[in-house]
Amino acid sequence: MALSTSSNFAKPDDAFRAVVEAHRGLTDDQSADLDAALVLILANHIGDLAVLREAISLAQRRMADASQQQQQQQQ
């Protein structure tokens, strides 16, 4: 199974809102715990270690790119 990076949701904005709403009212620690639980639940649902590793790598690259862009904007 290859990692799908295009939206599989009929209403992607609704999916985004659901995740955002799940965090509403939570402390930073509770929000981090929710994210960790959600990641583990979805990783188990995927059930493919190669896809999981690809997703982790993509997420790490996106974080690095965002950090680099932020540093460039501050200069």
Secondary structure by P-SEA (a helix, b strand, c coil): cccccccccccaaaaaaaaaaaaccccaaaaaaaaaaaaaaaaaaaccaaaaaaaaaaaaaaaaaaaaaaaaaac
